[in-house]
Amino acid sequence: MIQARGITKQFDSFDVLKGIDLDIPKSQITSIVGASGAGKTTLLQILGTLNTPDSGTLRIDNQDVHALNRKQLAAFRNQHIGFIFQFHRLLPEFTALENVLMPAWIAGRNDKEAKSYATQLLVELGLQDHLQKSPSTLSGGEQQRVAAARALMNQPSVVLADEPTGNLDSDNAESLFDLFVELRDRVKQTFIVVTHNEKLAERGDHVVKLSDGKLI
């Protein structure tokens, strides 16, 4: 699904990533672990096209993303990549359903079909009673499930999750990872999960460890 070669990144003369070669298999969960400051989030941002490496190549679903201009890259990201962040980043002025619909609205999808699919996602995630609620009325686990539904809205090729369980208690963290496993098995979804929780990381198909900007 993703092929990265020779990825480097430097901030203020500090080498954050030092020549990363990484293959992400399709329809599997790849966990990225490592100490704080190891470069995990920077790598995830580059794999998700939110950041640009100083050198190296990146192909996602057979597309050389560095060959795309800014507008093309934004469209590719919207259609092929879903994001789940540690802080759910839901828009407080919109309902749970409307937050999930955001990627579809940006993509210009048919509103009726998009609403049907967004509702289906929320129901599958056990949020059928919360569609019209604002994020502030939801628990942390519920907010993160809304964020997961939003990430899946455009049926992306890959979902990137940056410390998605970092603000959840152990039960909700396990539940969210259960969802990733279920989606991997049921719809063959591909996940890349950055986490400090090595117990959860080991539930994935592959564990990649970053240390001092290198894979070990």
C-alpha positions as CSV (number, residue, x, y, z in Angstrom):
1,M,0.0,0.0,0.0
2,I,2.8,2.4,0.9
3,Q,6.4,2.3,-0.2
4,A,8.9,4.8,1.3
5,R,12.5,4.9,0.4
6,G,15.3,7.1,1.8
7,I,13.0,9.4,3.7
8,T,15.0,12.1,5.6
9,K,13.7,15.1,7.5
10,Q,15.6,17.8,9.4
11,F,14.4,20.5,11.7
12,D,16.7,23.4,12.7
13,S,19.8,21.3,11.7
14,F,18.5,18.3,13.8
15,D,18.1,15.1,11.8
16,V,14.7,13.8,12.8
17,L,14.5,11.0,10.2
18,K,17.7,9.5,8.8
19,G,16.9,7.6,5.7
20,I,13.8,5.6,6.4
21,D,12.9,2.6,4.1
22,L,9.5,1.3,4.9
23,D,6.9,-0.9,3.2
24,I,3.3,-0.9,4.5
25,P,1.3,-4.0,3.4
26,K,-2.3,-3.7,2.2
27,S,-5.1,-4.8,4.5
28,Q,-3.0,-5.1,7.6
29,I,-2.3,-3.1,10.7
30,T,1.3,-1.7,11.1
31,S,2.1,-0.3,14.5
32,I,4.9,2.3,14.9
33,V,6.5,2.5,18.3
34,G,9.4,4.3,19.9
35,A,10.3,6.8,22.6
36,S,9.1,10.4,22.5
37,G,11.2,12.4,20.0
38,A,12.1,9.3,18.0
39,G,10.4,10.8,14.9
40,K,7.2,8.7,14.9
41,T,4.7,11.6,14.3
42,T,7.0,13.2,11.7
43,L,7.1,9.9,9.8
44,L,3.4,9.5,10.0
45,Q,2.8,13.1,8.8
46,I,5.1,12.4,5.8
47,L,3.4,9.1,5.0
48,G,0.1,10.9,5.2
49,T,1.4,13.7,2.9
50,L,0.8,16.4,5.6
51,N,4.6,17.0,5.6
52,T,7.2,16.8,2.9
53,P,10.5,15.0,3.4
54,D,13.8,16.7,2.6
55,S,14.8,13.7,0.5
56,G,13.4,10.3,-0.5
57,T,10.5,8.9,-2.4
58,L,6.9,8.0,-1.4
59,R,4.4,5.9,-3.3
60,I,0.8,5.4,-2.0
61,D,-1.5,2.9,-3.7
62,N,1.0,3.0,-6.7
63,Q,0.9,6.8,-6.9
64,D,4.1,8.8,-6.7
65,V,2.7,11.5,-4.4
66,H,5.7,13.9,-4.8
67,A,4.8,14.1,-8.5
68,L,1.4,15.8,-7.6
69,N,0.9,19.5,-7.4
70,R,-0.6,21.1,-4.3
71,K,-4.2,20.9,-5.6
72,Q,-3.8,17.3,-6.9
73,L,-2.2,16.3,-3.6
74,A,-5.1,17.7,-1.5
75,A,-7.6,15.8,-3.7
76,F,-5.5,12.6,-3.4
77,R,-5.3,12.9,0.4
78,N,-9.0,13.5,0.7
79,Q,-9.8,10.4,-1.4
80,H,-7.1,8.0,-0.3
81,I,-6.1,8.8,3.2
82,G,-8.0,8.9,6.5
83,F,-6.7,10.4,9.7
84,I,-7.4,9.7,13.4
85,F,-5.5,12.0,15.8
86,Q,-4.9,11.7,19.5
87,F,-7.1,14.8,20.0
88,H,-10.1,13.9,18.0
89,R,-10.3,17.4,16.3
90,L,-14.0,17.3,15.9
91,L,-15.7,20.6,15.0
92,P,-17.7,21.7,18.0
93,E,-20.3,23.6,16.1
94,F,-21.4,20.5,14.1
95,T,-23.2,17.3,15.1
96,A,-21.5,13.9,15.2
97,L,-23.1,13.1,11.8
98,E,-22.0,16.4,10.2
99,N,-18.4,15.9,11.5
100,V,-18.3,12.5,9.8
101,L,-19.7,14.0,6.6
102,M,-17.0,16.6,6.3
103,P,-14.6,14.6,4.0
104,A,-17.6,13.7,1.7
105,W,-18.6,17.3,1.5
106,I,-15.1,18.4,0.6
107,A,-15.0,15.7,-2.1
108,G,-18.3,16.9,-3.5
109,R,-20.1,13.6,-3.0
110,N,-23.8,13.1,-3.4
111,D,-25.3,14.4,-0.2
112,K,-28.0,11.7,0.2
113,E,-25.7,8.8,-0.4
114,A,-23.0,10.4,1.8
115,K,-25.5,10.8,4.7
116,S,-26.6,7.2,4.3
117,Y,-23.1,5.9,4.5
118,A,-22.1,8.2,7.4
119,T,-25.1,7.0,9.3
120,Q,-24.2,3.4,8.6
121,L,-20.7,4.0,9.9
122,L,-21.9,5.6,13.1
123,V,-24.4,2.8,13.7
124,E,-21.7,0.2,13.2
125,L,-19.6,2.0,15.8
126,G,-22.5,1.9,18.3
127,L,-23.3,5.6,18.0
128,Q,-26.8,5.3,16.6
129,D,-28.2,7.4,19.5
130,H,-25.7,10.2,19.1
131,L,-26.0,11.2,15.4
132,Q,-27.4,14.7,16.2
133,K,-25.4,15.3,19.3
134,S,-22.6,17.9,19.5
135,P,-19.1,16.6,20.4
136,S,-19.1,18.3,23.8
137,T,-22.0,16.0,24.9
138,L,-20.1,12.8,24.0
139,S,-17.6,10.9,26.2
140,G,-13.9,10.7,25.1
141,G,-14.4,7.2,23.7
142,E,-17.5,8.3,21.8
143,Q,-15.7,11.3,20.3
144,Q,-12.8,9.1,19.2
145,R,-15.3,6.7,17.5
146,V,-16.8,9.7,15.7
147,A,-13.3,10.6,14.6
148,A,-12.8,7.0,13.4
149,A,-16.0,7.2,11.3
150,R,-14.9,10.5,9.8
151,A,-11.5,8.9,8.8
152,L,-13.4,6.0,7.1
153,M,-16.0,8.3,5.4
154,N,-14.4,8.4,1.9
155,Q,-13.4,4.7,2.1
156,P,-9.7,5.6,2.0
157,S,-6.9,3.3,0.9
158,V,-5.2,3.7,4.3
159,V,-6.0,5.1,7.7
160,L,-3.3,6.8,9.7
161,A,-3.8,7.0,13.5
162,D,-1.5,9.1,15.6
163,E,-1.7,8.1,19.3
164,P,-5.5,7.4,18.8
165,T,-5.8,5.9,22.3
166,G,-3.6,8.4,24.1
167,N,-6.5,10.1,25.8
168,L,-8.6,7.1,26.4
169,D,-8.9,4.8,29.4
170,S,-7.8,1.2,29.0
171,D,-11.3,-0.1,28.2
172,N,-12.0,2.5,25.5
173,A,-8.4,2.0,24.1
174,E,-9.0,-1.7,23.7
175,S,-12.4,-1.0,22.1
176,L,-10.9,1.3,19.6
177,F,-8.2,-1.2,18.6
178,D,-10.9,-3.9,18.4
179,L,-12.5,-1.7,15.8
180,F,-9.3,-1.5,13.8
181,V,-8.9,-5.3,13.9
182,E,-12.6,-5.7,12.8
183,L,-12.2,-3.3,9.9
184,R,-9.0,-5.0,8.8
185,D,-10.8,-8.4,8.8
186,R,-14.2,-7.3,7.5
187,V,-13.4,-4.6,4.8
188,K,-9.6,-5.3,4.4
189,Q,-8.7,-1.8,5.6
190,T,-5.1,-0.8,6.0
191,F,-4.0,0.9,9.2
192,I,-0.8,2.6,10.4
193,V,-0.9,3.3,14.1
194,V,1.6,5.3,16.1
195,T,1.3,4.4,19.7
196,H,3.3,4.4,23.0
197,N,1.1,1.5,24.1
198,E,3.3,-1.5,23.2
199,K,0.6,-4.0,24.4
200,L,-1.8,-2.5,21.8
201,A,0.9,-2.2,19.2
202,E,1.5,-6.0,19.4
203,R,-2.1,-6.6,18.4
204,G,-1.2,-5.4,14.9
205,D,0.2,-7.5,12.1
206,H,3.6,-5.7,12.2
207,V,5.5,-3.6,14.7
208,V,8.0,-1.1,13.5
209,K,10.3,0.6,16.0
210,L,11.8,4.0,15.5
211,S,14.9,5.0,17.5
212,D,16.9,8.2,16.9
213,G,15.4,8.7,13.5
214,K,16.1,5.2,12.2
215,L,14.1,1.9,12.0
216,I,15.5,-0.8,14.2
